Amino acid sequence: MQTPLEELIELIADRPNGAFLLIGSGVSIASTQNALLASWRGLLSHGVSYCVSQLGLDVGWETRRKQSLEAFEYIQVATDIAERLRAPNSGRFAEWLEKTIGTLTVKDPRLIDALKRWGLNISTTNYDWLIESRTGFTPITWQDQSRFTQFASSASRDVLHLHGDYRHPDSVVFDARSYYEVGRFDAVQQLMQALCLVRSPVFIGCGPSGLDDPNIGSLVRWCREKLDGMVRPGYLIAVKADVEEWQRILGSSQIRVISCGSTHADLPGFLEEIAIKIGQRRAAPRPAADSLSAAQPGFDESVKALLSAGSSRGLAETVRELMKLAKAHCQAGGRRSAWRAVSGRLERDGEALPIEERVQFTLELAEMLLSDDREEEAFHALLRIAEAVASQEISPTLRESYWSFRARCLKSMGFYSDAREILDRAIESSEAPETRARLRAERAEILFLQTDESIPEANDLEVGISDEMGPNTLLLESVTPEVRHALIDLRVMAMRGIIAASLKKLSQTIGDRTAANHIADVVALAMLRSEILHLEERHDEAREQFDQAIRPRLASLGSLSRFAVRQNYVDLRSQLQNADFADSVDDFYHLQDLRKIIGHRPSRQ
């Protein structure tokens, strides 16, 4: 298994559009050789002194603000400075930024030069132009909607200043007001979500104390809390002494911590070493490229001739011959042209093939797509044969291969929990002991990536539950297979931002399963719909979903299922604005069987 550092080097070298840099104040501090004004704390300290000297404020005002800095009340101090300097549109505020941030210069260029060689899009929370001064790149801010949208979708020679740059004071996110405004600016949130869905964030220049810095701290928290479970793996480079603390802070998130050495002085050399390894990997001979250049014209001509003669061969035979050509060309290195040649034809004419052959060809297409880092397209290709797989007309070996491929796609997209569920299904479908062993190993790897050493089984939760309470079966074990698969697919849709379609499909499926009187199906689907509504801040609708679709069916569920549903309900109610948390907890512990599980009831405070 690769280390996080090896993963990062391979990712940057092979897929520079698969990651982006998120740079904190540590880069500016190192590049200026510890200039006081490069740090958030140093900048605020200067701002307090500047207000006193320029506005004639009393010493007591300065003392109180310096005490606030000692207490890490940075936003409050920044707000006080902004009010005194009438930020953001006053000349005095612009002058202060020019006299502080504007005076910073690069004294040690190694760090920025190394990052330029990485070839990634660069974003930063810093206000300065140090990166631009070394790279020649162009600064843009969160206000430049058209340009930062382009930044998210392609390689860019822009430096995205997520919290503004000093030469545009109205863009600088500095005090409580500006943080509130940028927090309400949906385009910024959508940009970060889009970036983290398709690229891995690489944090450089922030230590654990940086979480007290509202600039980098807010972004680390956002990636950790808001995108956990849906972002690609992220990477954070830190000194050895900070690694353990970062791991504690980040918890089970997908942000992986990489040590750069014993001290901050090791960072530039470490980044240079990575840049060298990236360059070596990119420059390594690729024999496949030569054979591909020779093979491509012949492949194009063969595909053209085959499709021209398609009517005489018949649909099924044309698809078979096309798959042969595509597989051979993919092995020669032409992955993209191979899957492009066969994808549309298989989707359109695949019904002409016997069902097992169509499934097999789709799995081969998915393999081509995965080899070209097209996991989403591979996932959707597999969805097209889901009904065929469920028909029981294919062999157990092929069915196991299907579930295994589904898990690989979900794992590649960062949906680890869903991949684990799919692997469970693949293990169930497998008959060969060696295959089951391999699938269990893949499942263990996913648990490792989630930083979960183990997942408690149902038996671990059965202590204290009396036999008369009903079957101790987890909810997902009670739903029908097709609904279990639908839950995974619809959750993936929602996490990719296809909210309306996922909610509509959930409503339709809930109606169908209600008519079929399958209680576990209805409850599981309604829980997912409620979760999505809650994330969309449609809290009343989420609570209504619980009250109408879930609460009347609780008595028919096993005790462990009731436990999970009730806990989900508490999480929902306790997060609603003005919710009475004590009543939520009281409602939760009202169930007699849950009191027996927990063993006690908390006192109200």
WOGIHU-V47617 format. One record per pair of residues at least 4 apart in sequence whose C-alpha atoms are under 8 Angstrom apart, sorted by the first residue. I is the first residue (numbers start at 1). J is the second residue. D is the distance in whole Angstrom. If there is no record, write none. Layout:
BEGIN
I,J,D
I,J,D
END
This chain:
BEGIN
2,6,6
2,7,6
3,7,6
4,8,6
4,235,8
4,256,7
4,257,8
4,258,7
5,9,6
5,258,6
6,10,6
7,11,6
8,12,6
8,235,8
9,13,6
9,274,7
9,277,7
9,278,6
10,14,6
10,15,8
10,278,7
10,281,8
11,15,5
11,16,7
11,18,7
11,19,7
12,16,5
12,17,8
12,18,7
12,19,7
12,118,7
12,119,8
12,120,8
12,278,7
13,118,8
13,278,5
13,279,7
13,281,6
13,282,6
14,282,7
15,19,8
16,118,8
16,119,6
16,120,6
17,120,7
17,121,8
17,154,7
17,155,6
17,199,7
18,198,7
18,199,4
18,200,6
19,120,7
19,121,8
19,199,4
19,200,4
19,201,6
19,202,7
20,120,5
20,121,5
20,122,6
20,123,7
20,199,7
20,200,6
20,201,5
20,202,6
21,120,6
21,121,6
21,122,5
21,123,6
21,124,8
21,201,6
21,202,5
21,203,6
21,204,7
22,122,7
22,123,5
22,124,5
22,125,8
22,201,6
22,202,6
22,203,5
22,204,6
23,27,7
23,122,8
23,123,6
23,124,5
23,125,7
23,126,8
23,203,6
23,204,5
23,205,6
23,206,8
24,28,8
24,124,6
24,125,6
24,126,6
24,203,7
24,204,6
24,205,5
24,206,5
24,215,8
24,216,6
25,29,6
25,38,7
25,39,6
25,40,7
25,125,7
25,126,6
25,205,6
25,206,7
25,216,8
26,30,6
26,39,8
26,204,7
26,205,4
26,206,6
26,207,8
27,31,6
27,111,7
27,112,8
27,204,7
27,205,5
28,32,6
28,38,6
28,39,8
28,126,8
28,130,7
29,33,6
29,34,5
29,35,6
29,36,8
29,38,5
29,39,6
30,34,6
30,108,7
30,111,8
30,264,8
30,265,8
31,106,5
31,107,6
31,108,5
31,109,6
31,110,8
31,111,7
31,112,7
32,38,7
32,104,7
32,105,6
32,106,5
32,107,5
32,108,6
33,107,6
33,108,7
34,38,7
35,39,8
35,104,8
36,42,5
36,43,7
37,42,5
37,43,5
37,46,8
37,100,6
37,101,7
37,104,8
38,42,7
38,43,7
38,101,7
38,104,7
39,43,6
40,44,6
40,213,7
41,45,6
41,69,7
41,74,7
42,46,6
43,47,6
43,100,7
44,48,6
44,74,8
44,77,7
44,78,7
44,81,8
45,49,7
45,66,7
45,69,8
46,50,6
47,51,6
47,81,6
47,96,8
48,52,6
48,62,6
48,65,7
48,66,8
48,77,8
48,81,6
49,53,6
49,62,7
50,54,6
50,96,8
51,55,5
51,56,7
51,57,7
51,81,7
51,84,7
51,85,7
52,56,5
52,57,5
52,58,7
52,59,7
52,62,7
53,57,7
57,61,7
57,62,8
58,62,7
59,63,6
60,64,6
61,65,6
62,66,6
63,67,6
64,68,6
65,69,6
65,77,6
66,70,6
67,71,6
68,72,6
68,73,5
68,74,7
68,76,8
68,77,7
69,73,6
69,74,6
69,77,7
72,212,7
73,77,6
74,78,6
74,212,8
74,213,7
74,214,8
75,79,6
75,174,8
75,175,6
75,176,6
75,214,7
76,80,6
76,175,7
76,176,7
77,81,6
78,82,6
78,174,6
78,175,5
78,176,8
79,83,6
79,174,8
79,175,4
79,176,6
79,177,8
80,84,6
81,85,6
82,86,6
82,87,5
82,88,7
82,93,8
82,174,8
82,175,6
83,87,6
85,90,7
85,92,6
85,93,5
86,90,6
86,92,8
86,93,7
87,93,6
87,169,8
87,170,8
88,93,6
88,94,8
88,169,6
88,170,5
88,172,8
89,93,7
89,94,8
89,169,7
89,170,6
90,94,7
91,95,6
92,96,6
93,97,6
93,169,8
94,98,6
94,166,8
94,167,8
94,169,6
95,99,6
96,100,6
97,101,5
97,102,6
97,166,6
97,167,8
97,169,8
98,102,4
98,103,7
98,166,7
98,167,7
99,103,6
100,104,7
101,127,7
101,128,6
101,166,7
102,128,7
102,166,7
104,128,7
104,130,7
105,130,7
106,130,6
106,133,8
106,134,8
109,113,6
109,134,7
110,114,6
110,268,6
110,269,8
110,272,7
111,115,6
111,267,7
111,268,5
111,269,8
111,271,7
111,272,7
112,116,6
112,131,6
112,134,7
112,135,8
113,117,7
113,134,7
113,135,7
114,118,7
114,268,8
114,271,6
114,272,5
114,275,6
115,119,7
115,120,8
115,271,7
115,272,8
115,275,7
116,120,7
116,135,7
117,275,6
118,275,6
118,278,7
120,155,7
121,151,8
121,155,6
121,156,6
121,157,7
121,158,8
121,159,7
122,158,7
122,159,5
122,160,6
123,159,6
123,160,4
123,161,6
123,162,7
124,159,7
124,160,6
124,161,5
124,162,6
124,163,8
125,161,6
125,162,5
125,163,5
125,164,8
125,215,6
125,216,6
126,161,7
126,162,8
126,163,7
126,164,8
126,165,7
126,215,8
127,161,7
127,163,7
127,164,6
127,165,4
127,166,5
127,172,7
128,165,6
128,166,6
129,133,6
129,139,7
129,165,8
130,134,7
131,135,6
131,137,8
131,159,8
132,136,5
132,137,5
132,138,6
132,139,7
132,159,7
133,137,8
137,157,5
137,158,5
137,159,6
138,157,7
138,158,5
138,159,6
139,158,6
139,159,5
139,160,6
139,161,7
139,165,8
140,144,6
140,147,7
140,148,7
140,158,6
140,159,6
140,160,5
140,161,6
141,148,8
141,160,6
141,161,5
141,162,6
141,163,7
141,164,5
141,165,7
141,171,7
142,148,7
142,160,7
142,161,7
142,162,5
142,163,7
142,164,7
142,171,7
142,188,7
143,171,7
144,148,6
145,149,6
145,187,7
146,150,6
147,151,6
148,152,6
148,160,7
148,191,8
149,153,7
149,191,7
150,154,6
150,156,8
151,155,7
151,156,6
151,158,7
151,160,8
152,191,7
152,194,7
152,195,6
161,165,6
163,171,7
163,172,6
163,173,5
163,174,8
163,215,7
164,168,7
164,169,8
164,170,8
164,171,5
164,172,4
164,173,6
165,169,7
165,171,7
165,172,6
166,172,7
168,172,7
172,178,8
173,178,5
173,179,6
173,182,7
174,178,6
174,179,7
175,179,6
176,180,6
177,181,6
178,182,6
179,183,6
180,184,6
181,185,6
182,188,7
183,188,8
183,189,8
185,189,7
186,190,6
187,191,6
188,192,6
189,193,6
190,194,6
191,195,6
192,196,6
193,197,6
193,227,8
194,198,7
195,199,6
195,200,8
196,200,6
196,201,7
196,227,8
196,231,5
196,232,6
197,230,7
197,231,5
197,232,6
197,496,7
198,231,8
198,232,7
199,232,7
200,231,8
200,232,5
200,233,6
200,234,5
200,235,7
201,233,8
201,234,5
201,235,6
202,234,6
202,235,5
202,236,6
202,237,8
203,234,8
203,235,6
203,236,5
203,237,6
204,236,6
204,237,5
204,238,7
205,237,8
205,238,8
206,210,5
206,216,7
206,238,7
207,211,8
207,238,7
207,242,7
207,246,8
208,242,7
208,245,7
208,246,6
208,249,8
209,213,7
210,214,8
210,216,6
210,217,6
211,216,7
211,217,4
211,218,7
211,220,8
211,221,8
212,217,6
213,217,5
213,218,8
214,218,5
215,219,7
216,220,6
217,221,6
218,222,6
219,223,6
220,224,6
221,225,6
221,226,8
222,226,5
222,227,7
223,227,5
223,228,7
223,231,8
224,228,6
224,250,7
224,253,6
224,254,8
224,255,7
225,253,8
227,231,6
228,253,6
228,254,7
229,253,8
229,254,8
229,414,7
229,415,6
229,416,7
229,417,8
230,413,8
230,414,6
230,415,6
230,495,6
231,254,8
231,413,8
231,414,6
232,254,7
232,412,8
232,413,6
232,414,5
233,254,5
233,255,6
233,256,7
233,414,7
234,254,6
234,255,4
234,256,6
235,255,5
235,256,5
235,257,6
235,258,7
236,255,7
236,256,6
236,257,5
236,258,6
237,257,6
237,258,5
237,259,6
237,260,6
238,242,6
238,243,6
238,257,7
238,258,6
238,259,5
238,260,6
238,261,8
239,243,7
239,259,5
239,260,5
239,261,5
239,262,6
239,263,6
239,264,6
239,267,8
240,244,8
240,259,5
240,260,7
240,261,6
240,262,5
240,263,7
241,262,7
241,263,8
242,246,6
243,247,6
243,257,6
243,258,7
243,259,6
244,248,6
245,249,6
246,250,6
246,257,7
247,251,6
247,256,8
247,257,7
250,255,7
252,450,6
252,451,6
252,452,7
253,450,7
254,449,8
254,450,7
260,266,7
260,267,6
260,270,6
261,266,5
261,267,7
261,270,7
262,266,7
263,267,8
266,270,6
267,271,6
268,272,6
269,273,6
270,274,6
271,275,6
272,276,6
273,277,6
274,278,6
275,279,6
276,280,6
277,281,6
278,282,6
279,283,6
280,284,6
286,290,8
287,291,7
288,292,6
288,332,6
288,333,6
289,293,6
289,333,7
290,294,7
291,295,6
291,332,6
291,333,8
292,296,6
292,329,8
292,332,6
292,333,6
292,334,6
293,297,8
294,298,8
295,299,6
295,329,7
295,332,7
296,300,6
296,329,8
296,334,7
297,301,6
298,302,6
299,303,6
299,325,7
299,329,7
300,304,6
301,305,6
302,306,6
302,325,8
303,307,6
303,322,7
303,325,8
303,341,8
304,308,6
305,309,6
306,310,6
306,318,7
306,321,8
306,322,7
307,318,7
309,313,7
310,314,6
310,315,7
310,318,6
311,315,7
313,317,6
313,318,6
314,318,6
315,319,6
315,349,6
315,352,6
316,320,6
316,349,7
316,350,7
316,352,5
316,353,5
317,321,6
318,322,6
319,323,6
319,342,8
319,345,7
319,346,7
319,349,7
319,350,7
320,324,6
321,325,6
322,326,6
322,341,8
322,342,7
323,327,6
323,342,7
323,361,7
324,328,6
325,329,6
325,338,8
326,330,6
326,338,5
326,339,7
326,341,7
326,342,7
327,331,6
327,338,7
328,332,7
329,333,7
329,334,5
329,335,7
329,338,6
330,334,5
330,335,4
330,336,8
330,337,8
330,338,6
330,368,7
331,335,8
334,338,6
335,339,6
335,368,6
335,369,8
335,371,7
335,372,6
336,340,6
336,368,8
336,369,8
336,372,6
337,341,6
338,342,7
338,368,8
339,343,6
339,365,6
339,368,6
339,369,7
340,344,7
341,345,8
342,346,6
342,365,8
343,347,6
343,365,7
344,348,6
345,349,6
345,350,7
346,350,5
346,362,8
349,353,8
350,358,6
351,355,8
351,358,7
353,357,6
353,358,6
354,358,6
355,359,6
355,388,7
355,393,7
355,394,7
356,360,6
356,393,7
356,394,5
356,395,8
357,361,6
358,362,6
359,363,6
359,385,6
359,388,7
359,389,8
359,398,8
360,364,6
360,398,7
361,365,6
362,366,6
362,381,7
362,382,7
362,385,8
363,367,6
363,382,7
363,401,8
363,402,7
363,405,7
364,368,6
365,369,6
365,378,7
365,381,8
366,370,6
366,377,8
366,378,5
366,379,7
366,381,7
366,382,7
366,405,8
367,371,6
367,378,8
368,372,6
369,373,6
369,374,5
369,375,6
369,377,7
369,378,6
370,374,5
370,375,5
370,378,6
370,409,7
374,378,6
375,379,6
375,409,5
375,410,8
375,412,7
375,413,7
376,380,6
376,409,7
376,413,7
377,381,6
378,382,6
378,409,7
379,383,6
379,406,6
379,409,6
379,410,8
380,384,7
381,385,7
382,386,7
382,402,8
382,406,7
385,389,6
386,390,6
387,391,6
388,392,8
388,393,7
388,394,8
389,393,7
389,394,7
389,399,6
389,402,8
390,482,8
394,398,7
394,399,7
395,399,6
396,400,6
396,429,6
396,430,6
396,431,7
397,401,6
397,429,8
397,430,7
397,431,8
398,402,6
399,403,7
399,426,8
399,429,7
400,404,6
400,426,5
400,427,7
400,429,5
400,430,6
401,405,6
401,426,8
402,406,6
402,426,8
403,407,6
403,422,6
403,423,7
403,425,7
403,426,5
404,408,6
404,422,7
404,423,6
404,426,6
404,439,8
405,409,6
406,410,6
406,419,7
406,422,7
407,411,6
407,418,8
407,419,4
407,420,7
407,422,5
407,423,6
408,412,6
408,419,7
409,413,6
409,419,8
410,414,6
410,415,5
410,416,7
410,418,7
410,419,5
411,415,5
411,416,5
411,419,6
411,446,8
415,419,6
415,492,8
416,420,6
416,446,6
416,447,8
416,449,8
416,450,7
417,421,6
418,422,6
418,488,6
419,423,6
419,446,8
420,424,6
420,443,6
420,446,7
420,447,8
421,425,7
422,426,6
423,427,6
423,439,7
423,440,8
423,442,8
423,443,6
424,428,6
424,443,8
425,429,6
426,430,6
426,439,7
427,436,5
427,439,6
427,440,7
430,435,7
430,436,6
431,435,8
431,436,7
432,436,6
433,437,6
434,438,6
435,439,6
436,440,6
437,441,6
438,442,6
439,443,6
440,444,6
441,445,6
442,446,6
443,447,6
444,448,6
445,449,6
446,450,6
447,451,6
447,452,5
447,453,6
447,454,7
448,452,6
448,453,6
456,460,6
456,461,8
457,461,7
458,462,7
458,472,7
458,473,7
458,474,7
459,463,8
461,560,8
462,472,7
462,597,8
463,597,7
464,596,6
464,597,5
465,469,7
465,593,7
465,596,7
465,597,6
467,471,8
469,558,7
469,559,6
469,593,7
470,557,8
470,558,5
470,559,6
471,558,5
471,559,7
472,558,5
472,559,6
472,560,6
472,561,8
473,477,7
473,478,7
473,558,6
473,559,8
473,560,6
473,561,7
474,478,7
474,558,8
474,560,6
474,561,5
475,479,7
475,520,7
475,524,7
475,560,8
475,561,5
476,484,7
476,524,7
478,520,6
478,521,8
479,483,6
479,484,6
479,520,5
479,521,5
479,524,8
480,484,6
480,521,7
481,485,6
482,486,6
483,487,6
483,521,6
483,525,8
484,488,7
485,489,6
486,490,6
487,491,6
487,524,8
487,525,7
487,528,7
488,492,6
489,493,6
490,494,6
490,502,6
490,505,8
490,506,8
491,495,6
491,502,8
491,528,8
492,496,6
493,497,7
493,498,5
493,499,7
493,502,6
494,498,5
494,499,5
494,502,6
494,532,7
495,499,8
498,502,6
499,503,6
499,532,8
500,504,6
501,505,6
502,506,6
503,507,6
503,529,6
503,532,8
504,508,6
505,509,6
506,510,6
506,525,7
506,526,8
506,529,6
507,511,6
507,529,8
508,512,6
509,513,6
509,525,8
510,514,6
510,521,8
510,522,5
510,525,6
510,526,7
511,515,6
512,516,6
513,517,6
513,518,6
513,519,8
513,521,6
513,522,6
514,518,6
514,519,7
514,522,6
518,522,6
519,523,6
519,553,7
519,556,8
519,557,8
520,524,6
520,557,7
521,525,6
522,526,6
522,549,7
522,550,8
523,527,6
523,549,7
523,550,5
523,553,7
524,528,6
525,529,6
526,530,6
526,545,7
526,546,7
526,549,6
526,550,7
527,531,6
527,545,8
527,546,7
527,550,8
527,565,8
528,532,6
529,533,6
529,542,8
529,545,8
530,534,6
530,541,8
530,542,4
530,543,7
530,545,6
530,546,7
531,535,6
531,542,7
532,536,6
533,537,6
533,538,5
533,539,7
533,541,7
533,542,5
534,538,5
534,539,5
534,542,6
534,572,7
538,542,6
539,543,6
539,576,7
540,544,6
541,545,6
542,546,7
543,547,6
543,572,8
543,573,8
544,548,6
545,549,6
545,550,7
546,550,5
546,551,6
546,569,7
547,551,5
547,552,7
548,552,7
549,553,7
550,554,6
553,557,7
554,562,6
555,562,8
557,561,6
557,562,6
558,562,6
559,563,6
559,593,7
559,594,8
560,564,6
561,565,6
562,566,6
563,567,6
563,594,7
564,568,6
565,569,6
566,570,6
566,588,6
567,571,6
567,588,7
568,572,6
569,573,6
570,574,6
570,584,6
570,585,7
570,588,7
571,575,6
572,576,7
573,579,6
573,580,8
573,581,7
573,584,6
574,579,6
574,580,7
574,581,5
574,584,7
575,579,7
580,584,6
581,585,6
582,586,6
582,604,7
583,587,6
584,588,6
585,589,6
586,590,6
587,591,8
589,594,6
589,595,6
589,601,7
590,594,8
590,595,7
591,595,6
592,596,7
593,597,6
594,598,6
595,599,6
595,600,6
595,601,7
596,600,8
END
